[in-house]
Amino acid sequence: MEGPSNRIDLSTNSVHLADNLEFLEALPDACVPLIYVDPPFNTGKRQARTQIAVERDEDGDRTGFGGKRYRTSEIISRVWEDEFDDYPGFLQPRLQQAYRVLADHGSLYLHLDYREVHYAKVLLDSIFGRECFINEIIWAYDYGGRSKTRWPAKHDNILFYVKDPDHYTFNRDEVDRIPYMAPGLVSKEKRESGKLPTDTWWHTIVSPTGNEKTGYPTQKPLGILRRIVAASSQPGDLVLDFFAGSGTTGVAALELDRRFCLIDNNPEAYEVMKSRFDGESLQMVRW
């Protein structure tokens, strides 16, 4: 059987069903200009996403617009356990390898939420150096339940680090523009062109009924990944995601003329990505 290093071709787009630590250890030094990772959030709960189909039925189980009745049926349900006894211990060797494989001018984006982001920040400071921390991006959204005992948690945290704070890619002019919140206070030219997003990104989640959805429990919006890939890589660059999930990083890379290497150890994630990239020229590799 081929060894892992013989099964990695970084010259073309690829999806790998593999243990990400083993995979990272097989990569050469300084080979990737951009890494984005969205690891499990250590919620301590079972993560689940059920995809349904809806059709008109006068005896159906739900009522829609205009009082019309519909029947729902479950197409597929995906679940996993999201709980770690030592979450920093789980992340540390993977982030150390990420630092090793990151190009000298490269960038890392680590996507977490409030539960573990502060521990991860300290961990990344120790690996990269505090001077290599560029931003904590807040992705804010407004969807889901409302707690009655605290402020509802409606944001994720994305930590942005670079290998060299004096030499890294940031394509300011390639980033999508957003409307001014007080358009009357700026010139007509500025209103029409929009402004560069700040470190707080207001963006909806993936709609449960939208075309973008794959049914994968932790799928992130394409708009978030498109912004990261556009800002922190160049056309033709390789983008690595070793907690790839539904493969959104790869979709953003394809749209923006970048190469991608996606890794996940979940067979369901591998099948979702296989379906999502159907018709594209890429490697699908089961380790």
C-alpha positions in Angstrom: 0.0 0.0 0.0 1.2 3.5 -0.8 2.4 5.6 2.1 0.4 8.8 2.9 3.1 11.1 1.4 2.9 9.3 -1.9 -0.9 10.0 -2.1 -0.8 13.8 -1.7 -0.6 15.8 -4.9 -0.8 19.5 -4.1 -0.7 20.5 -7.7 -4.4 19.7 -8.2 -7.6 20.0 -6.3 -8.2 17.2 -3.8 -10.5 15.8 -1.1 -9.1 13.3 1.4 -10.9 11.1 3.9 -8.1 10.9 6.4 -6.9 11.6 10.0 -5.9 15.3 9.6 -2.9 15.1 12.0 -1.4 12.1 10.0 -2.1 14.0 6.8 -0.5 17.3 8.0 2.6 15.4 9.2 3.0 14.0 5.6 3.1 17.5 4.1 6.3 19.4 3.3 7.4 22.5 5.1 6.0 25.9 4.0 3.9 24.6 1.2 0.5 26.3 1.8 -0.2 30.1 1.5 -3.6 30.0 3.2 -5.1 27.7 5.8 -8.7 28.0 7.0 -10.0 25.6 9.7 -13.4 25.2 11.3 -12.8 22.5 14.0 -15.6 21.1 16.2 -16.6 23.8 18.7 -16.6 21.5 21.8 -20.2 22.3 22.5 -20.6 19.1 24.7 -23.7 18.3 22.7 -24.7 16.0 19.8 -24.7 18.0 16.6 -27.5 17.2 14.1 -28.9 18.4 10.9 -32.0 16.9 9.3 -32.9 17.6 5.7 -36.5 17.4 4.7 -38.7 17.4 1.5 -42.0 19.2 1.4 -44.9 18.5 -1.0 -48.5 19.7 -1.2 -50.9 17.4 0.7 -54.4 18.5 2.0 -53.9 16.0 4.9 -50.3 17.1 5.5 -48.6 17.8 8.8 -47.9 21.5 8.4 -49.7 24.7 7.2 -48.0 27.1 4.8 -48.7 30.4 3.2 -52.4 31.0 2.5 -53.5 28.1 4.7 -52.3 25.5 2.2 -51.4 22.1 3.7 -48.0 20.3 3.2 -46.5 17.0 4.1 -42.9 16.8 5.2 -40.6 13.7 4.9 -37.1 13.3 6.2 -34.5 12.8 3.4 -31.3 12.4 5.5 -30.2 13.1 9.1 -26.5 13.6 10.0 -25.3 13.6 13.6 -22.0 13.6 15.6 -20.8 14.0 19.1 -19.0 17.3 19.8 -17.2 16.8 23.1 -13.6 16.7 24.1 -12.0 16.2 27.5 -8.9 18.2 26.5 -9.7 20.5 23.7 -6.5 22.5 23.7 -4.6 19.2 23.7 -6.6 18.1 20.7 -5.9 21.3 18.8 -2.2 21.9 19.7 -0.5 19.3 17.6 -2.7 20.1 14.6 -2.0 23.9 14.9 1.8 23.2 15.3 1.7 21.2 12.1 -0.3 24.0 10.5 2.4 26.5 11.4 5.1 24.2 9.9 3.3 23.8 6.6 2.2 27.4 6.3 4.2 29.4 3.7 6.5 32.1 4.9 4.1 34.7 3.7 1.0 32.6 4.7 -2.1 33.2 6.7 -4.1 31.0 9.1 -7.8 31.6 10.0 -9.1 29.5 12.9 -12.9 29.5 13.2 -14.4 28.8 16.7 -17.0 30.2 19.1 -17.0 31.7 22.6 -16.5 28.3 24.3 -12.9 27.7 23.3 -11.6 30.8 21.4 -9.8 32.4 24.3 -7.9 29.2 25.0 -7.1 28.9 21.3 -5.8 32.5 21.2 -3.3 31.7 24.0 -2.3 28.5 22.2 -1.8 30.3 18.9 0.2 33.1 20.6 2.6 30.4 21.9 3.0 28.8 18.4 3.0 31.8 16.1 4.1 34.6 18.5 1.8 37.4 19.7 3.2 39.7 17.1 1.8 37.4 14.4 -1.8 37.9 15.6 -3.6 40.2 13.1 -7.3 40.2 13.9 -10.1 38.5 15.8 -13.0 38.6 13.4 -16.5 38.5 14.8 -19.0 36.8 12.5 -22.4 38.0 13.7 -25.7 36.5 12.7 -29.3 36.6 13.9 -30.9 33.2 13.8 -32.1 30.6 16.3 -33.5 30.6 19.8 -33.5 33.4 22.4 -32.2 32.6 25.8 -34.3 34.0 28.7 -31.4 33.8 31.2 -28.6 35.6 29.3 -27.7 37.6 26.2 -28.3 35.2 23.3 -25.0 34.1 21.7 -25.2 35.1 18.0 -21.6 35.2 16.8 -18.6 33.1 16.0 -14.9 34.1 16.4 -12.3 33.8 13.7 -8.7 34.3 14.7 -6.4 35.6 11.9 -2.6 34.9 12.3 0.3 35.2 9.8 3.7 33.6 9.6 5.4 36.9 9.1 3.7 40.1 10.2 5.9 42.2 7.9 5.2 40.0 4.8 1.8 38.5 4.2 -1.0 38.7 1.6 -3.9 41.0 2.2 -5.8 42.0 -1.0 -7.8 44.9 0.3 -9.2 45.8 -3.2 -10.4 42.3 -3.8 -12.7 42.1 -0.8 -16.4 42.5 -1.3 -17.7 45.9 -0.2 -20.6 46.5 2.2 -23.0 49.4 2.6 -22.2 52.3 5.0 -24.4 52.2 8.1 -24.8 56.0 7.9 -24.7 56.7 4.2 -25.8 60.3 4.7 -22.4 61.1 6.4 -20.2 60.1 3.4 -19.9 61.3 -0.2 -21.9 59.9 -3.1 -18.8 58.2 -4.5 -18.3 56.4 -1.2 -21.9 55.4 -0.9 -21.9 53.9 -4.4 -18.6 52.0 -3.9 -19.3 50.8 -0.3 -16.8 50.3 2.4 -14.3 47.6 3.4 -15.7 45.3 6.0 -14.4 45.8 9.6 -13.5 43.0 11.9 -17.2 42.5 12.6 -18.9 40.7 9.8 -22.7 40.7 9.6 -23.7 37.7 7.5 -26.7 35.3 7.6 -26.2 31.6 8.3 -26.7 29.1 5.6 -30.5 29.1 5.1 -32.1 25.8 6.0 -34.2 26.1 2.8 -31.7 27.8 0.5 -29.9 26.5 -2.5 -26.6 26.7 -0.7 -27.4 24.1 1.9 -25.9 20.6 1.8 -27.6 19.2 5.0 -24.2 19.1 6.8 -24.6 20.1 10.4 -21.9 22.7 10.7 -21.9 24.1 7.1 -20.6 27.7 7.0 -21.8 30.3 4.5 -19.9 30.6 1.2 -19.8 34.4 1.6 -17.6 34.1 4.7 -15.1 31.8 3.0 -15.2 33.8 -0.2 -14.1 36.9 1.7 -11.2 35.1 3.5 -9.9 33.4 0.3 -10.1 36.7 -1.7 -8.3 38.7 1.0 -5.6 36.3 2.0 -4.5 34.4 -1.2 -3.6 35.0 -4.8 -5.1 33.4 -7.9 -3.5 29.9 -8.3 -2.6 29.6 -4.6 -3.3 26.5 -2.6 -5.9 26.7 0.2 -5.9 24.1 2.9 -8.8 23.1 5.1 -8.2 20.1 7.4 -11.6 20.2 9.1 -13.3 20.5 5.7 -16.9 19.4 6.6 -19.2 20.2 3.7 -16.3 21.6 1.6 -17.3 25.3 1.4 -13.6 26.3 1.5 -13.2 24.4 -1.8 -16.2 26.0 -3.4 -14.8 29.5 -2.6 -11.4 28.5 -3.9 -12.9 27.2 -7.2 -14.9 30.4 -7.7 -11.8 32.6 -7.1 -9.4 30.5 -9.2 -7.4 29.0 -6.3 -6.5 25.4 -5.7 -7.8 23.5 -2.7 -6.8 20.6 -0.5 -9.6 19.4 1.8 -9.3 16.8 4.6 -11.9 15.3 6.9 -12.1 12.1 8.9 -15.9 11.8 8.7 -17.2 9.5 6.0 -20.4 11.6 5.8 -18.4 14.7 5.1 -16.4 12.9 2.4 -19.7 11.8 0.7 -21.1 15.4 1.0 -18.0 16.8 -0.7 -18.0 14.1 -3.3 -21.6 15.1 -4.3 -20.9 18.8 -4.0 -17.9 18.6 -6.4 -19.5 16.2 -8.8 -18.4 17.2 -12.3 -15.2 19.0 -11.2 -11.8 17.7 -12.0 -10.2 16.7 -8.7 -8.8 13.8 -6.7 -11.0 12.0 -4.2 -8.8 9.9 -1.9 -9.7 7.5 0.9 -6.7 6.9 3.1 
